[in-house]
C-alpha cells in the first residue's frame, strides 16, 4: 500500500479532516466554529438579517372556507 493511500485511510479512521468555513472555505477555528473567524461569523449573520438565505417553496392557492368563491 502506498504512503498516500495509507495516509488517507488513517484520516478516515480518526476523523482528521478539518471542517471548513462555509463563508470562505478556510479551516474552521474552535472558538468561532463552524467559521474561521469572527468576520465570517458576522458576514453569515448579516446574510440572515438581510434575508439572503431563503428556502424556495411553491405557494399553494388558498382554499375557500365555505367551498364557495367570494
PLY file of the C-alpha trace (Angstrom):
ply
format ascii 1.0
element vertex 70
property float x
property float y
property float z
element edge 69
property int vertex1
property int vertex2
end_header
0.00 0.00 0.00
1.43 3.40 -0.93
2.04 6.07 1.68
-0.63 8.32 0.19
-3.33 5.66 0.46
-2.24 4.77 3.98
-2.46 8.44 4.98
-5.99 8.73 3.57
-7.19 5.60 5.34
-5.78 6.80 8.68
-7.58 10.15 8.23
-10.90 8.38 7.73
-10.45 6.32 10.86
-9.55 9.25 13.11
-11.78 11.87 11.51
-8.76 14.13 10.96
-10.49 16.03 8.19
-10.95 19.55 9.50
-14.27 21.29 8.87
-14.22 24.26 6.53
-15.71 27.71 6.97
-18.95 27.94 4.95
-18.16 31.56 4.00
-14.54 31.48 2.79
-13.50 27.82 2.88
-10.60 28.22 5.32
-10.24 25.70 8.17
-12.69 26.37 10.99
-11.46 27.61 14.38
-12.90 26.08 17.54
-13.72 29.48 19.11
-15.90 30.57 16.16
-16.89 27.18 14.80
-18.16 26.47 12.12
-16.50 29.68 10.89
-12.81 30.54 10.63
-13.10 33.98 12.20
-15.41 36.48 13.83
-15.55 38.33 10.50
-17.02 35.31 8.66
-19.47 34.74 11.52
-20.72 38.32 11.17
-20.98 38.01 7.38
-23.23 34.97 7.86
-25.33 36.78 10.47
-25.75 39.72 8.10
-26.98 37.38 5.41
-29.65 36.06 7.78
-30.70 39.62 8.72
-30.95 40.70 5.07
-32.92 37.52 4.29
-30.37 36.39 1.69
-30.90 32.81 2.83
-34.25 31.58 1.57
-35.91 28.23 1.20
-37.70 28.00 -2.14
-41.30 26.92 -1.81
-44.22 26.65 -4.16
-47.17 28.51 -2.75
-50.46 26.64 -2.82
-53.61 28.58 -3.70
-55.73 29.46 -0.72
-58.80 27.27 -0.37
-62.17 28.78 0.28
-63.50 28.13 3.79
-67.11 27.50 2.74
-66.27 25.95 -0.56
-67.91 28.88 -2.36
-65.97 31.57 -4.19
-66.29 35.09 -2.82
0 1
1 2
2 3
3 4
4 5
5 6
6 7
7 8
8 9
9 10
10 11
11 12
12 13
13 14
14 15
15 16
16 17
17 18
18 19
19 20
20 21
21 22
22 23
23 24
24 25
25 26
26 27
27 28
28 29
29 30
30 31
31 32
32 33
33 34
34 35
35 36
36 37
37 38
38 39
39 40
40 41
41 42
42 43
43 44
44 45
45 46
46 47
47 48
48 49
49 50
50 51
51 52
52 53
53 54
54 55
55 56
56 57
57 58
58 59
59 60
60 61
61 62
62 63
63 64
64 65
65 66
66 67
67 68
68 69
